Every structure is written in C-alpha cells, then in structure tokens.
Amino acid sequence: MTVKTLVTLPRSLVKWHLRGPLASVGGTTLFFPMLGGLASVIRGEERFALLEWRFGLWMWGLSLVVLIVYYAMRHRVKRAMSFYLLVAFGASPMYVTLLVGGFRAFQAHLGEEAGRALGAGLLIGLAALPWAAFLRRAWFRRGLESGHISSSLDEQTARWDPRNDNRHLEEDPRIARPGCLLRLLPWVGPAIGASLSDVFGRASAMTIVTLIFVALGYGLLYANLVYAIINTLEFRRLEQELGRPITLLPDADLRGS
C-alpha cells in the first residue's frame, strides 16, 4: 500500500460509502484487544479478558452495527450533504477506540493526575475547533472558486462530481512520487517502535506509545468533525443559492469516466 493509495478516492460511491465502516470493523477488531491488553500489561496483570474492557467491546459492537446500517443504505444516499456527513463518521468507532484505549493505557502508566492533565489538554484543544472549521471553510470556498473543485458543481443540474475532492493530493508530486524513506517507513516503522525502549528507556517508550494512540484517535476524530462541519455548512449554502438539493453524480457516470 502506498501513500497515494490512501488519498485516492474510490471511483464508486458505494465503495466510498462503505470504506470507513469496513476500516472501522477491522481497526476495532485489531486495536480493541491490543489496547485493552496494553493497559493490563502496564498494571502488571497476568492476563487480560476481552470482556474486562467493556467500552472497547461496545465500540467493536458499534462498528458492526454501523457497517450493517451503512450497507443497508448504500444505494439510497443521493444527496451530497448527507453523503459527506456519513463518510465523515463511518470510521468513528475505530477513532474513539484509539483515543479512549490510548488514554486508558496512559492513565494506567502515569496515574490519574497525569490522565486528568492530558484530558484537560484535549478539551482545551476543542476550543480551536471553530477556528479550524473557519480556515477549512475558507479553503473549500477557494477551491470551489478557482481550485481543485472548481468544476465539481454543475449548477444547471445541481449535480456534484466527487472525483475532484482529493485531486490536489493525488496530483501532488510529493505523494505521487514519495521518497525512499517514505516508501520504507511501513517496513522499518515496527523496528523503530521496538527499539524505543533501548533509546528512551522502557518507561519513556511506554509513554510515547500511549500518546501515539491518543494523538491518532484525537487527531482523526478532530479532522473528521471539521470535515463534517464544513461540508454540511457549504453544501447547505450552495443549496440555498441554487434553490434545490445538490445530488451526487451517479455511480455509472463515475465508473464510466
């Protein structure tokens, strides 16, 4: 898997619609026992029972429910605003599992006082959400006026072509032709992680690992919340200007291009 594969959007609305829930099921299946077991190891417990971390179990169950619901409505979502809102939250159970599981392990490692300090910092970060949404909304409008999505909206038919959404990333030479180090990162990453304890010491390495999980979950949730907000606001604005709902280009047209 390359970096370009990750940023390239599926040329099918159904695949795009289901990508988040499928990733969420796979991610929660992997990270639920991993993070639950990590907290048990930190506490010095000899074994970890899956039923012990009930929140993680609930997130795994929720990811299955989300996948079933998304699959049932895969051909029914035609409105652009609704589609992007669903895309934004399709993988949320996995992100919440990363955030809460990492926070749980961090608190087990450094104690409740350090956990409260980290939690306060995460909450303070939410104060920047309106500013982040404002910047992202301005970027969306620039892209609509003269950027990568300038040809996405057909005002006569009120149709939105989603193929241009990530074109600025797909055509970025740094992503299309990544350097040698970036290509090797997926292979050497585990070795680097395994050597953290030798470089920083076991206690520091454990802190770094737990913070990585917290940062991944928090960052992904934050980014998708901003994504949902700006798409909802902008498509609502565009629909008000056009006087009718904006629908997505049909799957047949996307695959035939």
Secondary structure, 3 states (H helix, E strand, C coil): CCHHHHHCCCCCHHHHHHHHHHHHHHHHHHHHHHHHHHHHHHHCCCCCCHHHCHHHHHHHHHHHHHHHHHHHCCCCCCEHHHHHHHHHHCCHHHHHHHHHHHHHHHHHHHCHHHHHHHHHHHHHHHHHHHHHHHHHHHHHHHHHHHCCCCCCEECCCCEECHHHCCHHHHCCHHHHCCCHHHHHHHHHHHHHHHCHHHHHCHHHHHHHHHHHHHHHHHHHHHHHHHHHHHHHHHHHHHHHHHCCCCEECCHHHHHHC
